[in-house]
Amino acid sequence: MYSNPCIKWALFSRSRALQQLAFRLINPESSPFIPSDSSNSIIACGDMSFDPEYRMPPGVYRLREKHAGLMRLRRKIWQRLCKLIFSPRFLSHRIDTPYVELLTKTSKNKKPKFLSEHYRTRIDIDVDYSSVNSRFAYPFKKIESFLKEKDIVWANLETPISDSPRTYGFFISDPRYANAMKDAGITLVCLANNHIFDAGEVGFLDTIEHLEQMGIPYTGAGNNFEHARLGRLIKLNGKKIGFLSYTQYCNTNYASIAAEYSGILPLDPEIIVEDINIVKKSADYVLVSLHWGIINQHSIHRKQIEIAHLLIDAGADIIVGHSPHIPHGIEIYRGKPILYSLGNFIFPYNRTEWSDNFLAEIIINKKGVEGVMLHPISGQGKDLFQPEILKGERADSLLYELQIKSAIFKTGIAIQNHIGYINLINHL
């Protein structure tokens, strides 16, 4: 990461002229590339949900921070400074945010305190389905042709697929969306996230059943802890690609973590390193999906960088991040891409902090990863429930934002024909 504080401040300033000056001084280099004939493409997608109704359960528990009053004051001061000096699109207003991990081994002295916020909201989104034959095909109408051109499409399914009448969390989606995902070209999905148990264990098991009926493999979950850790191995033109998934957040605390019963996998670095070492023995490439980071914030926590480097050192070839719902910068560490956050993919509602997002097309051949192509997708307002590949100024604006966010890592992104290119051919 670039360490000069003056350059960093200029890069994240409100002034576009200062941003461009800092960018030129850092001078991250990249160039467009043409995928070789022997290469294959893997599309990584961000967060995906189909539930047009948003619920807030009556008891939402948040970790009580130590010295909470002092930290709130510091954040208010920091927020005021950011409004005056920094661009909120590039720098978070948060400061000293704690990094909460889900670890299988915790100290007996750690006794987290929780406070309960009792409230409930329900929002029904008005969606016009008249343009499609089936409402379940609606989210994919404008993007399925693009997805079907690719070899593998991997998305984070952040909703249970179930018709269970009892919900415990924010989301639950109709089981017929499983068929819609299959028809749209979704190859496999990640289930290691904080919303997959929003319909309880019944909803989670329903999700597994519906995915298996449609022949859609899943990562980050299993019949028990050991089964979940196996991940998925997909053969692609003689190449074996291993997929692993983990989550930093779990809305039911440890209740949904796989043990002797079914569940999901925690983002425990010790476990992930062990899994990478095992999968690496049978796979040519290992892709690791992490549901992590600070929600609705543009910052990357320093702990994320530390964990990402640890996993690359252990043998991971690519790290794909999601959960913040906002695109983050991209780092190339030891020639391996770290996509800290892709932002959203499909959601039936929106927030003021959210905007356009991107899909990452990972190009691989028998020698290694040739590069990553960044495809901007629409995410403003109702566009988020029916995204499409962006062109023109709107696409270039998102790619410029990624250039600035990634420059802090000295990562170069070339922009050509409204597509971002991270060229890794020289690293092969």
N, C-alpha and C positions, 0 to 999 in steps of 0.2 A: 504494500500500500504506500502511496506517495506520502511523505512525512513532512514536507515543508508547510508550516501552518499558514503562511501568507498565500501560497498557491491554493491551498485548500479553501481558505476563506473566499478568495476570488472566484474559485470554481463554483461555490455554492451561493454566490451573491445574487442579488436581484438584478444586477446589471448584466445584460447579455454581452456587452462589450468586454466586461471583466471576465465573464465565463469563457469567452472565446480566446482572450489573451492567456488565461491560465491553461486552457486546453492546448494552445500552441506551444506553451512552455513545457508542458508535460510531453507533448508530441507522441501520443500513442499511435503506433502505426498498424495499419491493416490494409487489405486490398480485397476486392471481390474475387471469387474463384468459381470455376465451373466444376461441379462434381464429376469425378471420373466415371467411366462406363461401368466399372465393377463395384461402384459404391451403392450403399443402401441408405434410406432415410428413415429416421425415427422422429416422430413429432411428439414433443412434450407439451402438454396443456396444463393450465392452471386449475383453479377451483371450479367445480361444476355442481350445480343443484338445479332442480326443476320445480321446486315447490313455490307456487305463487302466493302462498300464505305464510306470513312471518309471525312466529309466536315467541313470547318471552315467558318462560315458566315462572311460577310464583316465587320460587326461592332460587336466586342466582347467587352463588358464593364466589367471592373474590378474595385473593390472598391479602391479608392486612400487612401493609408494608411497615417496616421498622422506621421510626421517626417520620411517620406519614405527614404530619403537619409541616415540618421543615422542608420535606421533599416537595410538597405542593407549592410552597412559597418559592422555592428555587425554580420549579417548572414555570410558574407564572412569570417570573423575571426573565427566564430563558425564552419564553414565548414572545414576550414584548420585544426582546432584542431581535428575535428572528423576523418579526414583522417589519422591523426597521431596516434590518441589514440583509437577511438571507431570503432566498426564495423558498417558500414552503414546499414547492414541488421537489426540492432536492434534499432538504435537511429537516429532520424531525424537530418538533418543539420539545420533545421529551429529553430529559437528562437524568443520568444515574438510574435508568430503568433496571429493575432486577431481572435476572434471567432465570426463570423457573424451569427446572428440568425434571423429567420423569425418569428416575433411576430405580433399577431393581434392587439396588443395595443402598440404603440410606442410613445415616448416623442416628443412633437412638436418642441423641441429644437434640435432634431437630424436631421441633414440635410447632408446625405452622399454625397460625391463628387465622380464622376465617370470619368474615362478617357477611351477613345476609342482607340482600337488597330485595324487598318484597314488592314486585310490580309485575304487571302483565300487559302486553300490547299485542294487537292483532291487526295486520295490514293485508288486505286483499288487493292484488295488483290487477288492474284492468288490462287484459290482453285480447287483441282481436285475432282470432284464429281463422278468419274467413279465407285467408290466402293459402291454406293447406287443407288436404283431405283429412288429415288426422291431427288433432291438437298435439299429439305426442311427437310428431315430426317437426313441429314448429321451431324448436330451438336450433335445429340443424339445417334448416332449409337453405340458408345462404352460404353455408360452409362445408356441407357434406361432400360436394364435388372435389374440393381441395383435399379433404381428409382421405378420400378413397384413392387418391393418387399416390399415397405414401405407403411404405412397407409396414410400419408399426405406428399406432397412435396410442399414447399413454396419457390418461387424464386422471385427475384427483376427483373421485366421486364423493362429494361432501354432503351427502344426504342418504338416509336409508331408503331403499326401494321396497315399499311395503304397503299393504292396505290395512294394517293394524289400526284399530280405532283409538288406541291409547298412545299418546305421545308424551315424551318427557322433556323434549328440547325444542329447538327452533324449527327444524325441517323434517319433512317426510314427503316422499314423492311416489306417484302412482307406479305400480309394478310394470305397466306397459311401456314405461320409459326404457326399460332394459332392452326391449325389442327395438326401440327407436335408436338406442346407442349402437346396437349391432348393425342395423341398416345404414347408419351414418358412417360406419367405418372405424368405430372405436375398437381397438385391438385388445387392450387390457386396462384395468382401472386400479388406482391406489385406494385402499380402504383405511389406511392408517391416518386418521384425522379426528378432530374433536367433535364432529357432528354425526358420525356413522352410528352412534348409539342413541340418537335423538328419539327413536321409537323403542328404546329399551332393547333387551336381549332378543325379544321376539322379532322386532324390526330388523335387527342385525342378522339373525338367522334367515329371515325372509329374504334379505338382500343377497346373501350367499346363494340361496336356492334359486332365485330369479336369474342371477348372473350365470350360474352353472347351467340352467336350462337353456340360456341363450348362447352358451359356449364362450362366455367372456371371462378370461382368467382374471384374478385379482391378486394384489400384492399387499403386504403389511398386515395380513390377517390369516387366521387358520383355525383348525379344530382344537389346537392346544398351542402352548408356547413354542414347542419345538417345531411343530408343523408350520406355524406362521413364519418361523425364521428361515425356512427353506427358500422362500422367494419363488420366482418363476424363471425358467430357462426356456428361451425361444430360439429355434434354429432359423437362420436367415441366410440363404445362399452359401451354406457351408460355414457360416459364422455362428457361434453360440453366444447369446447375449443374456446375461443374468440381470434380473430386476429385483430390487429390494426397497422396502418402504417402512418409514417410522414416523412417529408424531411426538412433538414436544408437548402438545396440549391434549388434554382429555377431560371433557366437561364433567364426567362422572368420577373424576379423580382416578383411582386405580381400579375401579369396579369393572371397566371394560377392557383392561389389559389381559391378554391371553395368559393362561396359567395351565392348570390341568384341564381347563375348559376352554371353549373358543373365545376369541377376542382379537385385539389389535396389538401392535408392537410399540413400545415406548422408544423415544429418542435417547437411548442410553449408549454413549460412545463406546463403552467396553463391549457391549453386545454387538454393536454394528461392526466393529473391527473384527471380532470373531467370525461374524457372518460373511464379511467380505473375503476373509482368508479361506473360508470353506468354499464359497461359490467360485472364487477365482481358480480353484483347482479344476473345475469342469467348464468354465466359461471363458471365452476370449475377451469379453468386455463385461464390466459390472457397472450398472447404472443404479444410483441410490437416490430415492425420493425422500425428501424431508419436509414434513409439515411443521413449520417453525417460524420464528421471527416475531416482530412486534406488530400487532394487528393495526391496520389502517395508518401505518407510519412509513415514511420514506427511508428511514435509517436502517442500517444493518448493524446489529449488535456485535460488539467485538468478540463475544463468546461464539457467535455463529462462524466467524472467520477462523477461530481457533479449532472448532470442531471440523469444519470443512477441510482444513489443511491436514488434520489428523486422519481423516478418512481417505483423502487422496494418497497420503503417505502409506496407508494400509493397503492400497491397491485399487481403490475405486477409480473408474475412468471418467465418470461424469456425475455431477451432483445436480439434482433438479429440486428447487425449492418452491414452496407455495404456503399460503396461510395469511400473509399480510393483506391480501386482496389488492395490492399495489405493486407495480413492477419495480424491481430493484436492480442495482448495477450488477455487472458480470465480471468475474475474475478469472484469469487464466493462471493456474498455479501448477508449476512443473509440467506445463504443456497440456493440462487437463482443465476443461471448463467447469466453473462453478456458477450455476444460474441461481442466485440467491432467492429470487421470487419472480415468477412469471406473471403475477397478478391473477385476475379472474379469467375464466373461460366462458362459462354460461351461468347466469344467475337471473332469477325472475324479479329481482328488485335491485335498487341502486342506492348509493349514499353519496353525499356531497364530496367525500374524500376520494371517490373512485372515478376513474376515467378510462381511457383506452388501455389495452393490454397487448401482449404478444404471444405467439406460439414460437417455440424453438425447434427448428429442424436440424437435427444432429446427423451429420453426414459421416458415415464410416465405411472403411474398406478393409481388406485383409491386413493392411499395414497399421491401421489405427484410425483415429478421428481426424478427418480432413478439415473439418471446420463446423461452424454453426451458422445457420441462416435464420434471421429474426424476421418474423412475419407479423406486422402490426394487425390487430383485430379491434373491431369497434367495441366500446364498453361504456358509452355515455348514454344515460337515461335508459329507455327501453331497448336500445341496441344490445345491451348486455344479455338479454334473454334470447336474442337471435343475432349473434355476432356474424360479421363478415370480414374477409380480408380487406384491409384498407389500402387505398392508393392515394396519390396526390399529396397535398400539403398536410392533411391530417396524419397520414402515415409517416411522413418525414418529420413532423413535430414530435411524435412518439419516439422515433429513432434518434433524434437529436437529444431528447431527454435521456435516453439510454447511453448515448455517447458521453454526456456530462457525468452521469452517475457512475459509469464504468471507468472514466478517466482516472479516478482516484486510485484504481487498481492498476493503472497504466495499460488497460485493455483497450485496444483499438477496434473500432467498429466502422467499417466502410459502408457508405450508403449508395446504392445504385438501383435505379428503377423501383424505389420505395421498399427495398428490402435491405436489411442490415446484414453485413458479412463479418464474421470473425474467422480469419484465415489461420488454420493450424497446420497447413501442409509442411511448413518448414520444421515443425516439431516431430514429424514422422521419421 
